[in-house]
Structures are given as structure tokens and as C-alpha cells.
Amino acid sequence: MGKDDEKSEKKEKKEKKEKKEKGDKEHKEKKEKKDKGDKEHKEKKEHKSDKDRKDKGDRPSSSRPSTASSSRPQSARPQSAKPKRGPPPPKNDNEDFYAGMDLPSSGSEDDYDHEEIEKKELDIQISAKDLKKKREKELKEAMRDADNKKEALREDDDAFTVRLSKQVESMDASMQNSRDIKVEGFSVSAKGKELLKNTSLTVAAGRRYGLVGPNGKGKSTLLKLLAKRQIPVPEYVDVLMVEQEVIGDDRTALQAVVEADLELTGLKEEIKLLEAMTLEDGETIDPNCEEPVLGEDGQPMDLDSISERMGQIYERFGELSADTADARASRILNGLGFSPAMQARTTKSFSGGWRMRISLARALFIQPTLLLLDEPTNHLDLRAVIWLDEYLQRYKKTLIVVSHDRDFLNTVCTDIIHLHDQKLHFYKGGFEDFEKMYLQRRQEANKAFEKYEKAMKQAKASGSKANQEKVDRNTKLQNKKKGKKGKNDDVDDDNDTSEQPTKWNDYKVAFTFPEPTELNPPLIQLIDVAFKYPTREDFGLSDLNLGIDMGSKVAIVGPNGGGKSTLLNLIAGELTPTEGDSRRSQKLRIGRYSQHFVDILQMDENPVQYLLRMFPSKGMQPTDMRAIIGKFGLEGHNHLTPIVKLSGGQKARVVFAAIYLAEPHILLLDEPTNNLDMQSIDALADALEVFTGGVVLVSHDARLIARMCDDAERSEVWIVEDGTVTKYDGDFEDYRDELVREIAAEQDEYDQQTGVAIVSKRGAAIGKGQKKEEEEAPKVQNNTVLPKWNGVIDD
């Protein structure tokens, strides 16, 4: 070892020793500081204890009576014992909204524990220091929850089996380059249960399809299988399905939407890195750059390469309309009900319903080749539904949407796919056109079935097996001829037409509410009422002068978050006005429906047990209760299924059965259609039309409101907005037409300014030529199509 090496080693040891001594010294100082703080805290505590003992010596203890201060025997006048501080007493149902609110104590100043206050102050200081750590923890938990949801979805995917025909498995190259989807002869089953059997799917690029059929028959499953490409989709078609709400984090709503375009976001990041490689003059490489961008040779880019790449990126920015990205995203959010202030709020500050709107906005902003929407109107108010309706009518790509809203399907869709008897049947036109054609086809199918059944009955009566086989052959031959003859009418004939005729049995359900007993008016009155939540000075309702009687039909409309549910709670008596007077008939019975009432069902009971326990005075037997549940469309095998295992729609039917048994005078319904299929919504509308009691309805379903408010003399429209309730001067159809004109005018104005209907130049360019399609074609990675500009909408 050389002398230089020895010197270097000694120097290194000396530096390590000095560093260790310095660290020990700092640790000692920290320990002394901590001990000093603990000593001061202990002295304060002892001082307080001495003071408390002194005070107790000066006056009688509140917990034990003093014989010296009382002229009476102890038994003659019991002293009021001061209760120990403990958890607050249980609150009644009318005070639930105070839960978790930081309200002042109702006791005297002596009730405060000063030591506890000191601890709270210390906790506040600590929490302020750890705020960043807490937020990071919350974000990690949210991401973990999202991962768990994804894992659950993957488990759901494993539950489905898709069987494809050999023709589909050997899809030729020309189909792979197409933007149309054509899958023939496939079947889908879930845990042995057949959902689709030997059916076909044909989706033409640029068409808008409405997928309809009863709940629980496989509509959502079909969308998921398309999104996961378990049902084959051409490579050049990027698919996006809005399935989960966006993760709540520190991004603003606007940022969350713009960043959904991964290509645009990636290019922006690349520009930042390239700019960081040069000095301020832009003509000199910064030798101290920590993250240089590497070229194709694996070495940091030189000045010419940086300039060339930046030119390519800015050219792509022009194609992506990057300069209007924020404006387009803001416009979509505004249409879905986000004010400018809300767009600037972090996503974690929104509820699940509002985060679902952000996910929908991300999908509309990305403009995928195939957009899949499952009940997109469920989280929207009426105005947002009408805006989405107008927007999707101008959508240039391919759309498949599942919805229970007839008006929405009628105006948005160019085609209807009907899932019926494990087959997909196709109809051109909107929903009204579908209904007419469906009735015609149903009559033809049932007529063919009756003819076949009659011929087969005669063949069996003859005792000849040959005659029976002949009837089968002739029927199959006729079906094939009809299939070829009607091929130009619709695509339905891609299904196997060689099967024997079957009777088309439509799903039927009928809702009813019992005739209420007569009560003298007024049933409910709000007189000069105002209401504010104790901790929400920014929100409240004021100047409410409203009344509801037998026969009243009231539609409550307005933006989400404007106070519609609060108004319903005031009407129901679940909230007490902070000002004014709330009056109601003593004998009044109210039937309420909201998601809250679905969520609080006793999950460990089955529907029959639950209703028997809730209505013991009815004296009903289980068979009687099952008959009532069946009226509301809950299938027999679910009557004895634990409620926790029922779907949202099935639980909703249990709530409606409970409302029926309550024999209400007034119905208060808050978004009752969210979990119901189309037939059930029609049944509910029928029941509300003939119900002679009062009805107050909050809904985004325009058709349901229109039917309930059919009698203009008895119906009213209340607009809840900006803390006030205004009675609209006109009927519901007038109000709706006004909204449609207003939104359409906004869209037209925007189209004139930009040249497109909230679509980027990229979106407008698609479909103009095969060359452009090839340039924009997504790449394939791990058998999953990843579009260049697409992101995962469910995070």
C-alpha cells in the first residue's frame, strides 16, 4: 500500500469519526430538547391538578354532597350528580344529519376539559405537519380500492365463457383491418347458465346502437366482453367502456379529463424534457441536464435531433388540436353539470356519482372508435341528460349504449339491438321504430309457432314418426327461405334460422299502489320555511311556501347538488326547518323511495322475512307476502334469497313492495328509475297515473315525468336552484322544450366557433380515407389493442 493510499485511508477514517461525533451531538441535543418539553408539560399538568384540588377545597364537590353546606339530611334532598364526560346519547332519526358535525357543547364552561383542549391543539399541530403524509396515504388507499375493483372485475371475466364458431376463429386479414365488427355464431355462458346462444353481432362503423332487453339477461355482460375483446374486435378499433368512477386524487376535474388523452399528455412531458436539455438560448446543450432524452443510438440527443423531434411533436400537437384541449374538456364538463369552480376542484372532493360524470367526460373527450356506455344517464340530472342526448346525436364514431330511457334511445340511436330469448335481433331506426317492428315480428313469430304446433299435433295424432320429421323439415326450409328473403330488411337473419319456431313470451310486470283513505287538506304545508345545515353556511334553502294535497303531482327539477333531496327530506319531516313552520296531517302516511332506502334494507334477511318483520300488523302469511313481491317483478326464486345477494334492481322491487304495504297517502320518489328496466318504468308510470294520492317526483327520466304530469291542471314543476324553489309557469313539456332549445343553441354556437361539435380535428378526420385510417391505426401489445390516443377510463 502506497503512502498516498495510507493518507487517503486515514483522512476517510477521520471524516467518518467527525461525522459520527456530529451525529451523536445532534441526537443528544434533540433528546435534551424533548426532555425539556416533557418536563414543562408535566409541570403544567401538576399545576392544573393543584388548582383543581384547591378549587375542590373551596366549594362543595358536584359528585359528592357536602354535609356542612346542607341544613337538611342527605336523604331529604338528593344532590344532582354531575355526569362524567362520555359518548353523546343516541340521536333520533330526525337528527341524523348532525352526525359527525363539529357542533358547540350545550354545557357550561366548566364542562370543558382544559387538558383535553391542550391535547387537541397538539394533535392539530401534528396533523398539520403530517398533512402531506396523510394525503399520500389516502391516495394509496384509493388506488388500492381501485385495484381491488379491477381484480373483482377480472374475477367476473373469468366467470364468463365465450364459444366462437370456427369461422370467427379464422377471421381473415381484411376483417382485421376493418372498423366494422362482425361476429357470427357465438355463445356466452356464465357459470353454466346460457346468456347468448348461437347468435351473431354486426356493428357498422359510425352507427349508434341502443342495446335493450330485460334486466339480468346479459346486456352489460355483452359490453364488458367487447371491452375486454373476449368477443373479437378488429385490431384497428380502439374500444373504451365507462365502468368505474375516476380515482379521487389531487388532480382537478379539468386535469383528469385532459390527461385521459395519454398521447397528448406524453408528448407534453416529452417537450418538457427536450426543453430541459438546452440552455435558455435554446441553441446550446446543457451539460448539467439530469434527465437527457436518448436517441435511437442510446446516447443523449444532439441539438439537431432535439430540434427535429420537437418539430415532429408540434406538428402532432396540431393534428391533436392540443391548443383547444382545455377548452374542449371544459365544455364537456360544463355540459355534464360542472361549473367553472367545480372544474377547478380536486377529484377527491367529489362524491362517487360526480366522479362517474368525470369518467364519462374523459370518454367523450378521448373519442374512441367504439364507445360503450352502460346506463350513462343514471348519475345525471335532467339538464345534463338533455345535453348528453344532444352531444351523442353529433357523435361521429361508433356507439353502443345500454339505457332504460326511451326518449334518450329514440333520439340518440340509429339502430336498436334487442336481446331476446338468448339472441341478438337488429332493427334500424330509433326506439319507436323498434317497437313497431318488434310488435309486427312478434305477431309473425307467434303465428308461425301456432302453425307449427298445429301441424306437429296432427302428425303426432297420426302415429307416424315420418310425418313428424316431415313437419320439422318443412318448417326449417320455410325459415331459411324467409331468412334469405328478408336479408335486406334487417341483420337479424344472421341468427340460425334452421331452429324450430318458438313462442315469444314478453317479460311483463305491473306496479300498483293501494287506494289511499281520504284526508282533509292540507296534507303537507311549508310556510316561510328556511333551512341550513349547521356546518354548511354556503348551502341552504329559503322562502319556501309550498303545499301538497291528495291528487297533487309535483315534478322537482334542477341541477344535482342544488337541494332537491334536501327539499324532499323537509317535506318528509326528516329535517326540521331552521326558520318557518312545517305542518302535516296527523294521520298522514308517506311512502318514500330513494337509494338510501335501498341501502338500509336488512341484508341478512330474505325479502319475505324482511317484509313480515316490517309489517306484522298485516297478519300476512309468507305466501301472501310472496304474491305482493311478485307483483313488482321479483322472480319467485329470489323471494327467499338473502337481500345482500340481490341486484340493485331486485332490491328496488323490495322497497316498492314495502311502499305498497305502507298504504301511503303521498309518494316521495327520488330517482326511482335508476335500477329499473324499461318495462318496470312503464309499469311505475302506469301506477302513478292512476294513483289518487299525492306524488312528488325527482327524476332524470323525462318520459316518466311527462306521463305523471299528463294532467296540466293537477301537476306542477318546481325548479330547485341557488337555494330557492320556483314554480315553473307552464307544464313539464314546456319546461323540457325550453331546456332543449337552450342547449341546442349552445351546441350550435360552439359548432360555428370551432367547426366541430366538441370533437378534435383528429376525431373529425377519422373515416375520410383508408390512408388516414392506417396512419391512425392503434398498435397491438400483449394481444390487447392500445390506441395511440386512448387511456383506461376506469383508472
PyMOL commands that set and color helices and strands:
alter all, ss='L'
color gray80, all
select helices_A, chain A and resi 3-58+93-98+109-111+114-129+131-158+166-169+173-176+219-227+253-258+262-276+303-319+322-335+340-343+347-349+352-366+382-393+406-412+431-462+465-485+491-494+564-572+595-599+607-614+616-618+622-631+636-638+643-645+648-662+678-690+702-708+732-754+761-765+770-776
alter helices_A, ss='H'
color red, helices_A
select strands_A, chain A and resi 160-163+181-190+193-203+208-212+239-242+370-374+398-402+415-420+423-428+524-532+540-548+553-557+579-584+590-593+666-670+694-698+715-721+724-727+779-781+784-786
alter strands_A, ss='S'
color yellow, strands_A
deselect
rebuild
show_as cartoon
